[in-house]
Amino acid sequence: MRGGQVDQQRYDIAIIGSGIGGSILATILSKEGVRVVVIEESQHPKFAIGESMILESSEIFRQLAETYDIPEILPIIVLKISNL
Ligand SMILES: Cc1cc2nc3c(=O)[nH]c(=O)nc-3n(C[C@H](O)[C@H](O)[C@H](O)COP(=O)(O)OP(=O)(O)OC[C@H]3O[C@@H](n4cnc5c(N)ncnc54)[C@H](O)[C@@H]3O)c2cc1C
């Protein structure tokens, strides 16, 4: 679904919300051949809460990226250390 227009096709699953949870789930299911539609009440880009990620979360995302072959996830877990 883009811009409020629903594609004229059937989907296997609808995910409500395109936060990090819904987005990653949609990507995983799509790569597995599931026809997914994501329904989001707001628009991207939008303000996102959060400024850091704990190591446990980073490891979960790294495992998801590796298990489901989703390299697009990796940039959000890259630890950037500057001015050292
Ligand atoms: C103040 C605060 C600070 C935080 N700081 C951090 C941090 O530093 N590091 C960290 O890792 N985590 C942080 N978190 C937690 C982090 O924000 C959440 O864990 C994360 O956003 C959860 O992702 P989500 O996809 O489950 O939900 P969300 O990111 O909340 O996404 C839900 C999406 O669903 C959409 N939606 C909701 N209802 C509907 C509806 N009825 N129909 C259509 N769409 C809908 C919303 O617009 C949104 O886009 C913080 C949370 C808060 C509240």
The ligand as a MOL file (V3000), in Angstrom:
LIG
                    3D

  0  0  0     0  0            999 V3000
M  V30 BEGIN CTAB
M  V30 COUNTS 53 58 0 0 0
M  V30 BEGIN ATOM
M  V30 1 C 10.8440 7.8830 25.6150 0
M  V30 2 C 11.3750 6.6160 24.9700 0
M  V30 3 C 12.7250 6.4930 24.7240 0
M  V30 4 C 13.2390 5.3420 24.1240 0
M  V30 5 N 14.6060 5.2390 23.8950 0
M  V30 6 C 15.0870 4.1370 23.3230 0
M  V30 7 C 16.4950 4.0260 23.0180 0
M  V30 8 O 17.2890 4.9170 23.2850 0
M  V30 9 N 16.9460 2.8700 22.4410 0
M  V30 10 C 16.0840 1.8620 22.1080 0
M  V30 11 O 16.5540 0.8540 21.5520 0
M  V30 12 N 14.7470 1.9500 22.3490 0
M  V30 13 C 14.2470 3.0450 22.9380 0
M  V30 14 N 12.8940 3.1310 23.2020 0
M  V30 15 C 12.0630 2.0030 22.8380 0
M  V30 16 C 11.7770 2.0030 21.3530 0
M  V30 17 O 11.2240 3.2490 20.9560 0
M  V30 18 C 10.7710 0.8800 21.0790 0
M  V30 19 O 11.2600 -0.3390 21.6310 0
M  V30 20 C 10.5360 0.6860 19.6290 0
M  V30 21 O 10.1530 1.8840 18.9890 0
M  V30 22 C 9.4410 -0.3370 19.4440 0
M  V30 23 O 9.2670 -0.5260 18.0620 0
M  V30 24 P 7.8920 -0.9980 17.5200 0
M  V30 25 O 8.0580 -1.2170 16.0350 0
M  V30 26 O 7.3920 -2.1450 18.3170 0
M  V30 27 O 6.8700 0.1970 17.8140 0
M  V30 28 P 6.8810 1.7000 17.3100 0
M  V30 29 O 8.2480 2.1860 16.9830 0
M  V30 30 O 6.0820 2.4500 18.3140 0
M  V30 31 O 6.0850 1.6510 15.9200 0
M  V30 32 C 4.6820 1.4620 15.8910 0
M  V30 33 C 4.1610 2.0360 14.5720 0
M  V30 34 O 2.7820 1.7180 14.4660 0
M  V30 35 C 2.0770 2.8560 14.0050 0
M  V30 36 N 0.7130 2.6850 14.4890 0
M  V30 37 C 0.2840 2.6730 15.7730 0
M  V30 38 N -1.0250 2.4560 15.8250 0
M  V30 39 C -1.4440 2.3110 14.5480 0
M  V30 40 C -2.7050 2.0630 13.9590 0
M  V30 41 N -3.8200 1.9060 14.7030 0
M  V30 42 N -2.7880 1.9740 12.6060 0
M  V30 43 C -1.6750 2.1470 11.8450 0
M  V30 44 N -0.4440 2.3680 12.3530 0
M  V30 45 C -0.3380 2.4600 13.6940 0
M  V30 46 C 2.8160 4.0380 14.5800 0
M  V30 47 O 2.6130 5.2150 13.8220 0
M  V30 48 C 4.2760 3.5660 14.4870 0
M  V30 49 O 4.8900 3.9280 13.2660 0
M  V30 50 C 12.3630 4.2750 23.7790 0
M  V30 51 C 10.9790 4.4160 24.0190 0
M  V30 52 C 10.4870 5.5640 24.6080 0
M  V30 53 C 8.9930 5.6720 24.8600 0
M  V30 END ATOM
M  V30 BEGIN BOND
M  V30 1 1 1 2
M  V30 2 1 2 3
M  V30 3 2 2 52
M  V30 4 2 3 4
M  V30 5 1 4 5
M  V30 6 1 4 50
M  V30 7 2 5 6
M  V30 8 1 6 7
M  V30 9 1 6 13
M  V30 10 2 7 8
M  V30 11 1 7 9
M  V30 12 1 9 10
M  V30 13 2 10 11
M  V30 14 1 10 12
M  V30 15 2 12 13
M  V30 16 1 13 14
M  V30 17 1 14 15
M  V30 18 1 14 50
M  V30 19 1 15 16
M  V30 20 1 16 17
M  V30 21 1 16 18
M  V30 22 1 18 19
M  V30 23 1 18 20
M  V30 24 1 20 21
M  V30 25 1 20 22
M  V30 26 1 22 23
M  V30 27 1 23 24
M  V30 28 2 24 25
M  V30 29 1 24 26
M  V30 30 1 24 27
M  V30 31 1 27 28
M  V30 32 2 28 29
M  V30 33 1 28 30
M  V30 34 1 28 31
M  V30 35 1 31 32
M  V30 36 1 32 33
M  V30 37 1 33 34
M  V30 38 1 33 48
M  V30 39 1 34 35
M  V30 40 1 35 36
M  V30 41 1 35 46
M  V30 42 1 36 37
M  V30 43 1 36 45
M  V30 44 2 37 38
M  V30 45 1 38 39
M  V30 46 1 39 40
M  V30 47 2 39 45
M  V30 48 1 40 41
M  V30 49 2 40 42
M  V30 50 1 42 43
M  V30 51 2 43 44
M  V30 52 1 44 45
M  V30 53 1 46 47
M  V30 54 1 46 48
M  V30 55 1 48 49
M  V30 56 2 50 51
M  V30 57 1 51 52
M  V30 58 1 52 53
M  V30 END BOND
M  V30 END CTAB
M  END
